[in-house]
Amino acid sequence: MKTARFSIGQVVRHRLFPFRGVIFDVDPQFANTEEWYESIPAEVRPRKDQPFYHLLAENSETEYIAYVSEQNLLEDDSGEPVRHPQINELFDKTADGRYEPKHHAKH
């Protein structure tokens, strides 16, 4: 099994489509429905045996949750903040602009 190239809190962008986002979870290999997988056009359908990332994603029109294969992600080094409304629930922004997962204190 392949080690994930990207990490939780990292800002990434899609290699083919105009969206970007912050990673909030990683599956070591494909873990979505077959229906979802089959909905991807065959010519761009990724392999299942690679990490898949859950993103708080955004494009020019909206914010949403995306599920993307590692082969279709690139590091986003724009330095632009991600505007997804759930960002502050899951992450703290560090002084250098990175997203650090929130550690919820257990009482």
Buried (B, 14 or more C-beta within 10 A) or exposed (E): EEEBBBEBBBBBBBEEEEBBBBBBEBBEBBEEEEEEEEEEEEEEEBEEEBBBBBBBBBBEEEBEEBBBBBEBBEEBEEEEEBEBEEBEEBBEBEEEEEBEBEEEEEE
